[in-house]
Each structure stands twice: as structure tokens, then as C-alpha cells.
């Protein structure tokens, strides 16, 4: 490997966004070195916010946040196994589903990881082992207790409560059912090659497919989705084509858009309104159930970016998308504001 042209990715096996970005680099056949990283790591000091994964690009610049990093990779390597569909309507839908995975499906991941004692015990140990392996059992388990207590303390803030549990867990079951019906018939969401949306879903499901409780659910109810994750993890050998923009969307895509319209976008709008009012908590009815959690500034930006991208589409593309989004209950949130 030419060390002057490789990417350095600092992250963790337990980070859905790390696994997402590593899979993108693998699929695009971009040379990289992967290094485990955690709190206090030197790489994290180079970016804001201080989260993983952090990627140092070949030009020496440091970057964070998976979605803009995907866009930067597209700019730097145009035409090289792109993860953005050629059709502009499909490209927007892939971005919307990516955002849904990153910002809503991560609630599923965090909830299952830290809500039940079985999963708490498992990942607090695994996450600590990844950073401290070889340094002694006592050291690992002491770190695991501190790590677990900190994460469990954040449950209500990110929406993992008994009140919200039915919304989160039914959403997970809906998601894996949609994918399991799809992946036996077609390889990816927008054709026979993976898009940014596939990689974002993979990132969250890579964790849900390893933590004890959701992994057991997935193995029982969605065995082909469970195996599909291995294919997305390293798709460097995949060759394929994008779906034609004139083709009818796959049922999995319309199903995911319905989840965006029924769950994610109403939450984003309520969060933005709560943030504007200065409220610490957002409360919204989602599919007939009350959902409450802490208000997040970053997700205000997510809604604004979705609206910006939709607003910048040409008239023909918007004309094709509007009936699809209207049917999914997703259009109004994208044109308001």
C-alpha cells in the first residue's frame, strides 16, 4: 500500500458509524488502515464533535461525521464505484433513508444495547475489551462497569424508556421484516450494487446483529437479513448496476419511506419545534403512541439539510418524487419551513 494515498480510519467495532464507513471504503476499493480508537485518543482531538469514526484523508486533513465524509469521498473519487444512485430521485431517497438509519435506527441500536441487563453486561464488557484487550481481566471489567453505568444513564435522554419501548421495538421488527422480504429477491435497495442507504442500515444492524437480544430476534425472524450484513460488510467484490429511474421502487424502499413518514420525520419536526422554543424535551405522537426524549440540536440540522436537498431538486425529479413521498406521509415535512 502506498502510505501517501491511504485513508486512516479511527473507530471501534461497536460503533455503527465506524462499521458503515469501513464498509464504504471497502466497497469503493479505497486503501485504508483501520485503528481501534476510544475516548481520549489523539485522533479524536483533531475533530469536533469528538466522536468516532475519525478519518484522516490522504491529504492529511481530519474529518468526522459519516454522511459528509461519504460526500467528500464522492468528490475526491468521482465515478469510482459510487454509492450514490445515478438517478437523482433515487439519490435523494437514498440520502433520506441514510439519514433515517443514522438518526432513527440508532435509537433501536442504543435501546437494545443498554435497556436489558443481558445486553448491558455483554456490550459493556465487549466494548471495554476492544480497547483494553491484553491488559488484564480486572482492568477490562473495571472499565466495563464505568462504561456501562455511563451509557445506561443516557437511556432516557436518547429515548429508550418503557413508554417509548413499543415504538422502538416494533420499528426494529418492521425494519428487519422489510429487509428479509427484499434481500432474497434483490441484492440491495436501488439495484444490484449498494448505495449509501444500504451502508447506513448496515451500520446500525451490524450492532443489532451482534448484541444478544436483537441478534436472537434477527436470527429467528429475519435470517436472510442477518446474513446479508456479512455481504455488505465487505462488498469489494460486488459488481452491479443501479435500478432504472423509470422502474417501480422496490417494496422495501416504499416501506422504509413509510417508516420515515410515520416515525422519523414527525420526530424531526417536533424536535425542531422544541429546540426553537428552548424546551429540553421533545414530545410527539408517533403512530398513535406518545414518544418523548431529550431535544437534540444536531437533528434540527438534519431536518434542514433534508429540506435543502429536496428543495434543490429540479422540477422533473420533484414531480416524480412527490407522489411517492405523499403516499408515504413524508412529503409535507420536506416542504414545510
C-alpha positions as CSV (number, residue, x, y, z in Angstrom):
1,X,0.0,0.0,0.0
2,X,1.2,3.5,-0.9
3,X,1.2,5.1,2.6
4,X,0.9,8.5,1.0
5,X,-2.5,7.7,-0.6
6,X,-4.3,5.7,2.1
7,X,-7.0,6.6,4.5
8,X,-6.6,6.2,8.2
9,X,-9.9,5.3,10.0
10,X,-10.0,5.5,13.8
11,X,-13.1,3.8,15.3
12,X,-14.5,0.8,17.1
13,X,-16.2,-2.4,16.2
14,X,-19.1,-1.4,18.5
15,X,-19.6,1.9,16.6
16,X,-22.3,1.6,13.8
17,X,-20.8,4.6,12.0
18,X,-17.4,3.2,12.1
19,X,-18.6,0.0,10.5
20,X,-20.6,2.0,8.0
21,X,-17.6,3.9,6.8
22,X,-15.2,1.0,6.8
23,X,-17.7,-0.9,4.6
24,X,-17.9,2.2,2.3
25,X,-14.1,2.3,1.9
26,X,-14.0,-1.5,1.3
27,X,-16.7,-1.3,-1.4
28,X,-15.1,1.6,-3.1
29,X,-11.7,-0.2,-3.0
30,X,-10.1,2.8,-1.3
31,X,-6.9,1.9,0.6
32,X,-7.2,2.3,4.3
33,X,-5.7,1.4,7.7
34,X,-8.2,0.7,10.5
35,X,-7.2,1.5,14.1
36,X,-9.3,1.0,17.2
37,X,-9.9,4.3,19.0
38,X,-11.8,5.5,22.0
39,X,-12.2,8.4,24.5
40,X,-9.0,10.4,24.9
41,X,-7.5,9.1,21.7
42,X,-5.2,11.5,19.9
43,X,-7.2,11.3,16.6
44,X,-10.4,12.4,18.3
45,X,-8.7,15.6,19.4
46,X,-8.5,16.7,15.8
47,X,-12.2,17.0,15.2
48,X,-15.5,18.5,16.5
49,X,-17.6,16.9,17.7
50,X,-15.2,14.5,19.3
51,X,-16.8,11.3,18.2
52,X,-15.8,8.2,16.1
53,X,-15.1,7.4,13.4
54,X,-12.5,9.9,12.6
55,X,-10.9,9.6,9.2
56,X,-7.6,11.2,8.2
57,X,-7.7,11.6,4.4
58,X,-4.6,11.2,2.3
59,X,-4.1,15.0,2.1
60,X,-3.6,14.9,5.9
61,X,-7.0,16.5,6.8
62,X,-9.1,15.1,9.6
63,X,-12.8,14.5,9.1
64,X,-15.8,13.4,11.2
65,X,-19.5,12.6,10.6
66,X,-20.2,9.8,8.2
67,X,-22.7,11.5,5.9
68,X,-20.5,14.5,4.9
69,X,-17.5,12.1,4.7
70,X,-19.4,10.0,2.1
71,X,-20.0,13.2,0.1
72,X,-16.3,14.1,0.3
73,X,-15.3,10.7,-0.9
74,X,-17.6,11.1,-3.8
75,X,-16.0,14.4,-4.7
76,X,-12.5,13.0,-4.4
77,X,-13.1,9.8,-6.4
78,X,-15.8,10.6,-9.0
79,X,-17.0,7.6,-10.9
80,X,-15.1,5.1,-8.7
81,X,-17.8,2.7,-7.5
82,X,-20.0,5.5,-6.3
83,X,-22.5,4.8,-3.5
84,X,-24.9,7.5,-4.9
85,X,-27.5,6.2,-7.4
86,X,-27.3,7.8,-10.9
87,X,-31.0,8.7,-10.9
88,X,-31.4,11.9,-9.0
89,X,-34.7,10.8,-7.5
90,X,-33.2,7.6,-6.2
91,X,-30.2,9.6,-5.0
92,X,-32.5,11.7,-2.8
93,X,-34.3,8.7,-1.5
94,X,-31.0,7.0,-0.7
95,X,-30.0,10.1,1.3
96,X,-33.3,10.2,3.2
97,X,-33.0,6.5,4.1
98,X,-29.4,7.0,5.1
99,X,-30.5,9.9,7.4
100,X,-33.3,7.7,8.8
101,X,-30.9,4.9,9.6
102,X,-28.3,7.2,11.1
103,X,-30.7,9.2,13.3
104,X,-33.7,7.0,14.0
105,X,-32.4,3.4,13.6
106,X,-29.6,4.3,16.0
107,X,-32.3,4.6,18.7
108,X,-33.1,0.9,18.1
109,X,-29.4,0.1,18.4
110,X,-28.9,2.1,21.6
111,X,-32.1,0.8,23.1
112,X,-31.4,-2.9,22.6
113,X,-27.8,-2.5,23.7
114,X,-28.5,-0.8,27.0
115,X,-32.1,-1.5,28.0
116,X,-31.9,-5.1,29.3
117,X,-29.3,-6.4,31.7
118,X,-28.2,-9.2,29.4
119,X,-27.2,-6.8,26.7
120,X,-25.8,-4.2,29.1
121,X,-23.4,-6.8,30.6
122,X,-22.4,-8.1,27.1
123,X,-21.6,-4.9,25.5
124,X,-20.0,-3.1,28.4
125,X,-17.5,-6.0,28.5
126,X,-17.1,-6.3,24.8
127,X,-16.6,-2.5,24.2
128,X,-14.1,-2.3,27.0
129,X,-12.3,-5.4,25.8
130,X,-11.8,-3.9,22.4
131,X,-9.8,-1.0,23.8
132,X,-8.1,-2.9,26.6
133,X,-7.6,-6.4,25.5
134,X,-4.4,-8.0,26.8
135,X,-4.3,-5.6,29.8
136,X,-5.9,-7.9,32.3
137,X,-9.4,-9.1,33.2
138,X,-9.7,-6.9,36.3
139,X,-8.8,-3.8,34.2
140,X,-11.3,-4.7,31.5
141,X,-14.1,-5.4,33.9
142,X,-13.5,-2.3,36.0
143,X,-13.7,-0.2,32.8
144,X,-16.8,-2.1,31.7
145,X,-18.6,-1.1,34.9
146,X,-17.8,2.6,34.4
147,X,-18.7,2.4,30.7
148,X,-21.9,0.6,31.3
149,X,-23.1,3.0,34.0
150,X,-22.4,6.0,31.8
151,X,-24.3,4.6,28.9
152,X,-27.3,3.3,30.9
153,X,-27.5,6.8,32.4
154,X,-28.2,8.2,28.9
155,X,-31.1,5.9,28.1
156,X,-33.9,8.4,28.7
157,X,-32.0,11.2,27.0
158,X,-32.0,9.4,23.7
159,X,-35.5,8.0,24.1
160,X,-35.0,4.5,25.5
161,X,-37.7,4.3,28.1
162,X,-40.6,1.9,29.0
163,X,-43.0,4.4,27.5
164,X,-41.1,4.5,24.2
165,X,-40.2,0.8,24.1
166,X,-43.1,-0.3,21.9
167,X,-42.4,2.4,19.3
168,X,-38.7,1.5,19.1
169,X,-39.0,-2.3,19.3
170,X,-41.9,-2.6,16.8
171,X,-39.9,-0.4,14.4
172,X,-37.0,-2.8,14.6
173,X,-39.2,-5.7,13.9
174,X,-40.8,-3.8,10.9
175,X,-37.4,-2.9,9.6
176,X,-35.9,-6.4,9.6
177,X,-39.1,-7.9,8.1
178,X,-39.0,-5.4,5.2
179,X,-35.3,-6.3,4.6
180,X,-35.8,-10.0,4.9
181,X,-38.5,-10.0,2.3
182,X,-36.3,-8.0,0.0
183,X,-32.8,-9.5,0.2
184,X,-33.9,-12.9,-1.1
185,X,-35.2,-11.3,-4.3
186,X,-32.8,-8.4,-4.9
187,X,-29.4,-7.6,-3.6
188,X,-29.6,-4.0,-2.5
189,X,-32.2,-1.2,-2.2
190,X,-31.6,0.6,-5.5
191,X,-30.2,-2.2,-7.7
192,X,-27.6,-4.9,-7.7
193,X,-25.0,-2.6,-6.1
194,X,-25.1,-0.9,-2.6
195,X,-26.0,2.7,-2.0
196,X,-25.3,5.0,0.9
197,X,-28.6,3.9,2.3
198,X,-27.6,0.2,2.3
199,X,-24.4,1.1,4.2
200,X,-26.2,3.2,6.7
201,X,-28.7,0.5,7.5
202,X,-25.8,-2.0,7.7
203,X,-24.0,0.2,10.2
204,X,-26.9,0.1,12.7
205,X,-27.8,-3.5,12.0
206,X,-24.2,-4.7,12.4
207,X,-24.6,-3.8,16.1
208,X,-28.2,-5.1,16.4
209,X,-27.0,-8.3,14.8
210,X,-24.3,-8.8,17.4
211,X,-25.9,-7.8,20.7
212,X,-27.6,-10.8,22.3
213,X,-31.3,-9.8,22.4
214,X,-31.7,-8.2,18.9
215,X,-29.4,-10.8,17.3
216,X,-31.6,-13.6,18.6
217,X,-34.7,-11.8,17.2
218,X,-33.0,-11.3,13.8
219,X,-31.7,-14.9,13.6
220,X,-35.2,-16.2,14.3
221,X,-37.4,-13.7,12.3
222,X,-35.0,-12.3,9.6
223,X,-32.3,-14.9,9.0
224,X,-31.5,-13.7,5.5
225,X,-31.2,-10.1,6.7
226,X,-28.8,-11.4,9.3
227,X,-26.6,-13.0,6.7
228,X,-27.0,-10.0,4.3
229,X,-25.0,-8.0,6.8
230,X,-21.9,-10.1,6.1
231,X,-22.2,-9.3,2.4
232,X,-22.5,-5.5,3.0
233,X,-19.6,-5.6,5.5
234,X,-17.1,-6.4,2.7
235,X,-18.6,-5.8,-0.7
236,X,-15.4,-5.0,-2.5
237,X,-16.1,-7.9,-4.9
238,X,-19.6,-6.8,-5.8
239,X,-20.2,-5.6,-9.3
240,X,-23.7,-4.4,-10.2
241,X,-26.0,-1.8,-11.7
242,X,-28.3,0.9,-10.4
243,X,-32.0,0.4,-11.0
244,X,-33.5,2.4,-13.8
245,X,-35.3,5.5,-12.6
246,X,-38.3,4.5,-14.6
247,X,-38.7,1.3,-12.7
248,X,-41.2,0.9,-9.9
249,X,-39.4,1.3,-6.5
250,X,-38.8,-1.9,-4.6
251,X,-41.3,-2.6,-1.8
252,X,-38.5,-2.3,0.8
253,X,-37.9,1.3,-0.3
254,X,-41.6,2.3,-0.1
255,X,-41.8,0.5,3.2
256,X,-38.8,2.4,4.6
257,X,-40.3,5.7,3.3
258,X,-43.4,4.9,5.2
259,X,-41.3,4.4,8.3
260,X,-39.7,7.8,7.6
261,X,-43.2,9.4,7.2
262,X,-44.7,7.7,10.2
263,X,-41.8,7.9,12.7
264,X,-38.7,9.8,11.7
265,X,-39.9,12.9,10.0
266,X,-42.6,13.7,12.6
267,X,-40.0,13.3,15.3
268,X,-37.6,15.6,13.4
269,X,-40.3,18.3,13.1
270,X,-41.3,18.0,16.8
271,X,-37.6,18.1,17.8
272,X,-37.0,21.3,15.7
273,X,-40.1,23.0,17.2
274,X,-39.0,22.0,20.8
275,X,-35.5,23.3,20.1
276,X,-36.8,26.6,18.8
277,X,-39.0,27.0,21.9
278,X,-36.0,26.2,24.1
279,X,-37.5,23.1,25.5
280,X,-35.3,20.4,27.0
281,X,-37.7,17.6,26.0
282,X,-39.5,16.8,22.8
283,X,-42.9,15.1,22.9
284,X,-44.7,13.8,19.8
285,X,-47.3,11.2,18.9
286,X,-45.9,8.5,16.6
287,X,-48.3,6.0,15.1
288,X,-50.7,6.6,17.9
289,X,-48.2,6.4,20.8
290,X,-46.6,9.2,22.8
291,X,-42.8,9.4,22.3
292,X,-40.6,11.6,24.5
293,X,-36.9,12.2,24.7
294,X,-34.3,15.0,25.1
295,X,-34.1,17.7,22.4
296,X,-31.1,17.5,20.1
297,X,-29.6,20.4,18.1
298,X,-27.9,18.1,15.6
299,X,-31.2,16.7,14.5
300,X,-32.5,20.2,13.8
301,X,-29.7,20.4,11.2
302,X,-30.7,17.0,9.8
303,X,-34.2,18.3,9.0
304,X,-32.9,21.5,7.5
305,X,-30.5,19.5,5.3
306,X,-33.2,17.2,4.1
307,X,-35.4,20.2,3.2
308,X,-32.5,21.9,1.4
309,X,-31.7,18.9,-0.7
310,X,-35.3,18.3,-1.6
311,X,-35.8,22.0,-2.5
312,X,-32.7,21.9,-4.8
313,X,-34.1,19.1,-7.0
314,X,-35.1,20.0,-10.5
315,X,-38.8,20.2,-11.3
316,X,-38.9,16.9,-13.2
317,X,-37.3,15.0,-10.3
318,X,-39.5,16.6,-7.7
319,X,-42.5,15.7,-9.9
320,X,-41.6,12.1,-9.8
321,X,-40.9,12.0,-6.1
322,X,-43.8,14.0,-4.8
323,X,-46.5,11.2,-5.3
324,X,-44.2,8.6,-3.7
325,X,-43.4,10.8,-0.7
326,X,-47.0,11.9,-0.3
327,X,-48.1,8.3,-0.3
328,X,-45.6,7.5,2.4
329,X,-46.7,10.5,4.5
330,X,-43.2,12.1,4.1
331,X,-43.8,15.0,1.7
332,X,-45.3,17.6,4.0
333,X,-42.3,17.6,6.4
334,X,-39.9,18.1,3.5
335,X,-41.7,21.1,2.0
336,X,-42.5,22.9,5.2
337,X,-40.2,25.6,6.6
